[in-house]
Amino acid sequence: MSRQNALTDDDVKWQKEANAARPAPKILLTTLCSCCLVLGDESIDTREHADLVLKCRFTEKYEANDFSFFWTRSISNPAQFDNVAIGEVQLSSGYRLDFQPERGIYDLQIKNVSYNRDNGRFECRIKAKGTGADVHQEFHNLTVLTPPHPPVISPGNIAVATEDKPMELTCSSIGGSPDPTITWYREGSNTQLPATILRGGTKDQPTNATLTITPRREDDGAKYRCVVRNRAMNEGKRLEAVTTLNVNFNDNASNTSNGNNNNNNS
């Protein structure tokens, strides 16, 4: 049987509705939530080329003739929604199904995991045919672990600053799944410095941590260090970059100080 022939009219109808992402009327949501079993998200870490199984299990008996079964995958950055399987038909060669609704099993087997295909939020959904009512939902947040790239500091390894003038130091690391954590320290201190974080969202985009400081004269030669890591890296491993402040002294402050000294000597 061809894949097209395996899909019922109800399946095709649901697929179109899901892709259009039209919100359901509030009165319908209120009615369905009282009879739909929604299980909390399960977070799963995996790596490229691994094999794994996303389980979808239920105790109620859902006959294939009376209910529609679906697996979907979605990501938020950029927004994307894909059908993975409909009924007992998988829509990609990288997936296999264990379709035994009479035993309460609708598992998705993923072969040779890849970030581009599999990183995201998977949903198993069962709907009543005819009414389209949801009767069962399960969610799996799948993270395909990827280590981040070594960090780069802007404006560079030597940061030229002006005394008493605020400046920004930005530590940037491209990639990483999940987004890496980036922390700033002043050399000689283990106290984490507050920074503004802008997350990349995907392994192809940088995550940035921007530290704002106001250098003083005594900060000339001070070193600031940023540390990058995520859980794809081995325990205890981290990536670092260091920048050194080169503080230009404020001439006005120097002149004022000299003027005061002259007045005191007169």
Protein Blocks (a to p, Z undefined) as FASTA:
>chain_A
ZZklmpcfklmmmmmmmmnopacdfklmmmmmmmpccdddddddddehiacddddddfbd
cdfklpccddddddfbdcddddfbgcjbcfbfkbccdddfknopacdddehiafklmgcc
dddddddehjlpafbdcddddddddddddddddfbjbdcddehiacddddddeejidddd
dddddehiabdcddddddehiakbccdddddddddfklgopacddddddfkbcehiacdd
dddddddddfklmmmmmmmmmmmmZZ
